[in-house]
Amino acid sequence: MWNDRFRVEGFAYGVEASLYLKGKADLLRAGQRALVVADGGGRNGVWLAERGLEVLSVDFSQEGLARAAELAVARGVSLELVCADLTRWVWPVGVFDWVVSVYCHFGPEDRVRVHRAMVDSLKPGGHILVEAFHKDQIAYQSGGPRDVALLYDEASLCADFADAEVVECGRVGVTLDESRLHRGPGVLIRALIRRR
């Protein structure tokens, strides 16, 4: 499905980075290492690379990564691209300053395991930025999974990162205008987590 989506629709989710990620620009430093998960299309990885970060973008879709490579060339930056299933990938440990996860949804068991791997992949003091669809998004048609088990809430997300410092975590109502797949009123959850 994901290969078909990126193959047919090109930049299925647009080319602009997450507004939440953009809002954390003052925390970024050139030379930092960032892992961007579910980065098909490359919009977030490319934006980070434009700010001088060394970026590894991982996605399940080879077609999505092909779009990311195109966007990187168009913007004059480079990304390291890896096609992998995040639930089976051998995650690096202790090497990243940032993990960025935008609209990366898993069922409860995989979610807990992947979020633990995100923390472990950070250097001490590193950050995880999560932006995903909240469980309340099920009432809207502006994007996201149609299975409530794949949507997130504050309690479960904070529990996933209980061994780290949850700097912020909250539900926010938004008007999405990222692409035809993410358009209209919706409800997101946004979190910033710091590894101790």
Secondary structure, 3 states (H helix, E strand, C coil): CHHHHHHHHCCCCCCCCCHHHHCCHHHCCCCCEEEEECCCCCHHHHHHHHCCCEEEEEECCHHHHHHHHHHHHHHCCCCEEEECCCCCCCCCCCCEEEEEEECCCCCHHHHHHHHHHHHHHEEEEEEEEEEEEEHHHHHCCCCCCCCHHHCECHHHHHHHCCCCEEEEEEEEEEEEEEECCEEEEEEEEEEEEECC
